[in-house]
Every structure is written in C-alpha cells, then in structure tokens.
Amino acid sequence: MRFLRHERAVLDELLPGLDDTLTDYPWEVLERPESPAFEAFKKVGGPALLVPAEHSGTGADAVQAVRVQRAVASRSPSLAVATTMHHFSVAGLVETHRATQGLEWMLLEGVARDGLLLASGFAEGQPGRHILSPTMRAEQAQDGQILVSGSKRPCSLARSMDLLTASVTVPLSDGEGTQMAVALIPADSHGLRVEPFWRTPLLAGAESEAVVLDRVPVPEDLLVRIDPGAAGGLDSLQTAGFLWFELLMTATYLGVASALAERVLRADRVPVTEQAALVVELEAVMGSVEGIAFRLGAGFGGQEALAAALVCRYAAQDSIARAVQRCVESLGGMAFISDPQVAYLAGCTQALAFHPPSRSRMAGALRDYFAGAALTMA
C-alpha cells in the first residue's frame, strides 16, 4: 500500500526497527501507563532525532521530522504525543544555541550519546502564555544555586523523563535585574515529584501527569541563560519554538487519523468514493505540513512561517475531524462496537484542538496579521 509508505520509509531509515517493534505489541499495551514504547524509542536512538549531526545526533530536517511523527502516531498515538514534547524541547535548545552560541551543545551531545528523554515544563497548556514564557518561580540560594518551584500539569513523559526542561526567570549573573533561562532539571532531583493527573484512558501511555517542584536546586551549569539582546532575540526563540510545536503536533494527530484511514482503505466493502475522499482529505493536510517544513530548510521563518503553521494546524483540525467521521461511518457500527481501537483512535484525534494556542484565542490575532499587523500570541 502506498498510503503512509513515505512516512514509514523515513522512520525505518532514521530509527531502524522501531516500526517493527511497535507493530509487535498489541495496541492497548502501547497505550497504557508504563508502556514499553519509550524504551523501544530510546533503544533505536529516537531522542537524538533532531540533534544536529555535528553534536552526534541524527540531524533530521523538518520534513523528515514530520514524516517520522506521522508514522509513529499511526502505530502508537501516546508515544507520538509524548515524543513531540521531547522533540520540541530539543528543537528549542538547537534554536537557542544557534542564537547565542552558548553551551547548549553539551546537553545536545548528552541527549544523543545517552539517549536522554526531555520532558517539557514550558507554558504549553496554560492559556494566554507563550510556550517559552517562565512557568516556574526561582530564588537565589546562598551557595549560588537557583531554587526552582512550581508545577506543570499535564506534563508528558512525567515518569520516563531523564530531564525536565522548564522556563524560569532568574537573577542576572552580573548586575541587577532578571533574565529568562531554561532550567535543566534531572528527574531524580531532590524536591521534584510526580503526582497522578491524567484520568482519561485516551493517550494514557503518554504519561501526562503532574510534575511538582518544591525548591529544587539547579546549579549554574544546568541553566541555559537567554540574552534577549542576542542575535535572534527572545521573541525569535519563542516564535521558532511555537513553529516547531505546531508542525510536529499537527503531523502527530494526522498520523492518528491515518491509522483509522488505513483500516478503511483495507476494507473491500467500503465504496471507492469514500476511500478516495479520505485519501484526498488527509494527504492534502500532509502536503501543507510538508510544504511549510520544506520551506524552513530554505530560510522560511519568523512570523510569516508561524502564521502559516497556525493556519495549517487549524485547517488540519477540520480536515481530521471530517476524515475521522468518514472513517467511523465507513467502518460501520459493528466495527465500532467490536473493536475498541476504532473508538480509541477517533477519541484521540479530538485532543489536537486542546493544544495551544486555541483557534478562538488566535482568531483576532490572525485576522489582524493578515490585515497587516504584527502577529501576537493571544
């Protein structure tokens, strides 16, 4: 079957063996807490996917990354959603290093060498805040360390993470005032705990629990300080972070819908008109995602690229909803009753609408942007 062939070929090329491993497990095993999917992902070098080759990583470009996410999501939605947050964190570190030429490369090499999984403690999930806006409180300890407090609910990879990456406002190292920094917090740090939070069985394998920090000490060498005056600036880093997030998450939920569509394409009793309509709906979305990802490699960026990614994501929400409805109807009531995976996949696709920024909050900002104003994140 040609459907998903390109995506799975890229997955096999960059993370060889992962697709076969995921298909060896029953889907309900992959989608429950303590899923074996994360260990399989680490075993094939998945954490290094977006780490540049010069830092010992795989060095996947944006087109390869969205194809991998779609392929992974078609096998395990929970793994794809959770690793999207890891890839977003890695992409943010890469962008920060390009802007500041700081020591972020050391962490990137550690991610690639040791297969570290990064959970995201950024403002994703908090209405009205930038993804890179500070989410944690910090205070200066007498020994020079920073004590970080706060929480992230939900936080994917909460139980399998090696490091939590969190935005925090810290005192300047020299002089008065504060600056933003990314704190890199080992999962076994004193004062860090994980609490139950996720109550729905949908995407339970993503380990989206509550991560709570109570005066967790963070030494200076685990703080990535961001100078707003550096090349690219803070706004540029926020824009780049959102851009990667929207593309990866859109590709992920497209992959979940594609798993349902694949069933329909294999069902001989489904009219060819319905099968063709599904392919047209979903491949059009993927073409849009890949188009933006391809342009990133040619220097496309900034507000123009972010606006394009948001338009793509909101259009994808509608296309995925239509496609999933077609899938469920085409497969029929007996499939819905007898095969719990049908309802599971359909339910998972609804979560795309919950990721920030919501369409309703961005409506005015997008209207103003296309009318000529600067793009603002509501």
N, C-alpha and C positions, 0 to 999 in steps of 0.2 A: 504494500500500500504506500502510495506517495505521501499521503497525509501524515504530517509530523516527521517525514523522513529526514529532511534537512536538519531539523532541530535535534533529533536523536543521533544523527551522524556527528554533529558538533559535540554533543555530550559524550559520545564514545571516543572522539578524538582527544578531548581535553580532560575528561575524567573517565578514563577507560575502565570498564567493568561495573560502573555504578548502575547503569540502566539494567543490566542483567541481575545484579544483586537485588535491586528494588522489586523487580518482577518475580523474584524467587519467594518473596514474603507475601502472605495474604494481606490485602489492603488494610484490613482492620487492625493488624499488628503494627503497621507503619503509622497509623493514625491515632494510636492511643499513647498516653503518657509512658515514658521510658521506652520510646520507640528505638529500634535498632538502626534506624535510618541515619542518625547523626554519626554513629561510629563508622558506618559504611561510607558516609560522605568524607569523613576525616581520613579514612584509610586510602582513598584514591586521590588525596590532595585537594579536595574541594575548597578548604579555607584559603588556598593560595590562588584561586581562580583570577581575581582582579589585582593581585600583587604584581607589579611590573617585573619583567624578566630580569632587569638589572638588579633587582632585590630578591632574586632567587624564586620568583613566583611564576605562575603560568602565563601571565601577561595577556589575558583575554581582552579583546576590544569590546566596545559596547554592543556591536551586532552579535558577536559570539555569546556575550553575557545574556542577552535577552533570549537567544535561542536555547541556551542551557536552561534558563529558568522555566521556559515553556515546557521543555522536555521533562524536567524534574517534576514539575507540577502535575503533569499528566500521569505520573506514577504515584506521587505522594504529595498532596497539597500541603500537608503540615510541614514537611521538610522544605518545600519551596518557599513558603511564607516565612519560616524561621530563618532560612539562609539568605533571604532577601535582606533582612536586617543586618546580618553579618556582612554581606557584600556592600551594603550601604555604608556601614562603618568603615570598611576597608577603603572604599572609594573616597570617603571623606578625608581619610588620612593621606591618601595619594594626592588629592587636590590641595590639602594643606601643605604637604611637602613641596609641591610644585610652586606654591605661592610664597613660602617662607624659606625654603631650602634649609629647614631645621633638621632635628634628629629623628623625625618620624620614620626615616628609612630603617632605623634599628628595629622598631616594632614591626614594620612590614616584613623585614627579613625573619623576625621571630615567628610571625604568623605563618610564613611559607615553610620555614625549617621545622617548626614544631607542631604544625597543624592546629594552631590556636583558633578557637571559635570566639568571636567577639559579639557580645550582646549589646544592644543599643539602648542607652539611657537618655537619649535625646528627647526633645519635646514632642516627638511623634505620638499622636493620640491625645494631645492636650489642645483643645480648641483655642484658636486665636494666638498660637505661639509658633514661631519659626521652629523647624526641626532642630536647628543648631542653637536655639535660644537656651540660656542657662536654666537647668531644671533642678539643680542641687544647690544647697547652701554651703558656704565654705567659711572656715575660720582659721586664723593663723595660730599654730601651736608654738610653744616656746622653743622646741627643738628644730624649728624651721619647716616642719612638715605642715601640710594643709589637712585639716579635718573636714571631711565631707559628710553632709547629712542630707537626707531627702528620700524620695521613693520614685519608682517607675511602675505604673500599673496600667496596662499589662506590659510585660517585658518578655518577648520571645527569647528562647534559648536559656531561660532562667536557671534551669537545672543542669544544663550541659555546657554552659559557657565556661571559658577559661579566663576571660577578661570582660569586665563591664566598661564600656566607653560612655562617659557622661559629660555633658557640657556644664561648666561651672564658672562663676565669676570669682576671681582670686585677686588678692592684693598684688600690685606691681612688685616685681623682684627688686627694683631700684627706684625709689621715689614714692610719692603719694599717689593715691588713686587705685583703680582696679582695671583688670583686663579679663577678657574671656579666655578660657583654657579648656582643653579636653583632658579629663582625668582618666587614666588607665588603671582600673582597679581590679586586682586579682580576685577571682571568685572566692578564694578561701581567706580573704581579708577579715581581720577581727572587726566586728561591728556590722558586717554585711550578712543579711539573712534573706531567705526566700520563703514567702508565705503563699498558701493557696489563693487563687484568684479566679481562674478560668473555670466556669461551671458548665458550659455547654460542651457536648461531645464533639461538636464541629471544630476541627483544627486543634483538637486536644493534644495531638502529637507535637505541636509547635512549642510546647512548654511555656505558654504565655501566662506566667504567674506574676506575683508582686515581688519586686526586689526592693528591700528596705535598707537604707544606710543610716547608721547611728554613729556619727563622729568617727568615720573610717579614716585612718591615717593614710595619706598619699604623699610619698616623698617627691622631691622636686624632679627627679629623673623620670617620674611617671606622669608628669604634667606636660602636655603639649600646649605651650602658650601661643596665642594667636595675636599678632600685632595688627590691628585694624589698618595701620598705615603701610603694611607690607604690600608688595605687588599683588594685585588681585583684590586685596581688602576683604573685610569680613563679609560685606554684602555679596561679594563674588563667591565666597565659600558657601554661604547659605544657599545661593542660587544653584550652584553646582550640586550641593547635597540634595536639594529638592528634586533636581532634574534626574539624577540617578535613581532616587527613590521612586519617582513616578513611573519611569520606564521599566524598572525591574518588577515593581508590583503589578503593573498592568500586564506584563508578559506572564507573570505567575498565574493570575486569575484567568487569563486567556488559556493557559495550559490546563487548568482545572476544567473549564468548559470544553476544551478539546478532547479530554478523556471521555466525556459524555458523547461528543460528536463522533468519536471513533467507534463507539458501540453502534450508533445509528448507521454509519457507513458500512458496517459489517452485517447489518440486518437486511436480508434479502427482501423481506416483506414490506419494507418502508419504500414509498414511492420515490422514484429518482428525482422528482422535482423538489421534494423535501430534503433529500440528501444534498443535492446541488445547492439549494438555498443556504444550508448550513455551512458548506464549504465557502461560499461567497462571503457570508457574514463574518466568519472567523478569520479567513485569510486576508480580508480587507483590513481588519484590525491589525493583524501581524505585519502587513505591509506598511501601515502607518508607523507602528513601533519601530520596525527595522529602518524605515526611512529616516526618522529622527536620529536613531543610533548611528546610522551610517554617516550622517552629516556631522555628528560630533567628531568623527575622525578627521573631518576636513576643516575643523576650526569653528564649527557652529556652536554657539554658546550664549551665555548671558540671558537676559530677559526674553529675548526672541526665542531661544531654544526652550526655556522653561514654559513660556506661553504655549508653544507648540506641543510640549509634553502634556500639559494640563488639558488642552483641547483633545488630544489623543486619548488620554485617560478617561475623560467624561464621555466621549463618544464610545469608547470601549465598554463602559458600564452599560450603555443602552444596547449595544450590539450583543454583548454577552448575555444580557437578560433575555433578549429576543431569541437568541440561539438556544439557550437552556430551556426556555419554554417549548421551543420546537422539538428539542431532544426528548423531553419528558413525554410530550404528546405522541411523538412518533414511536417511542419505545412501548408505550401503552400502559394501561393500568395494571396488568398482571406483572409486568417488569417492575413497576414502582412498588407493588405490594410484596413481591417475592424476592427482590434484590435490593437490600438496604443501601448498596453503594450508589444506586441511582439517586435516591433522595439525599444521600450524604453529599455527593458531588454538587447537586443542584443547590443545596443549602450553603455549601462553602463559597460558591460564587457570589453570594449576596454580600460578603464581607468587603469586597472591593469598595463599596460605597462608604464604608466606615473609616477608611484611611484618610488622613488629612492631605490637603485641605478639602473640605467637603464642597460639593458643587454649589450649594446655596450660599456658603460664605464667600466663595470666589466670584459669584455672578457679577457683582458690581465692579470688582477689580478687573475682570476680563473685559467687560464692556468698555470701561474707561481706557484700558490698554489699547484695544483695537480702535478706539476713537482718538488715540494719540498720546495718552498719558503714560507715565511710568507704571510698570507692573508692581503692585503692592500685595503682600500676603496678608489676607484678612485674618 
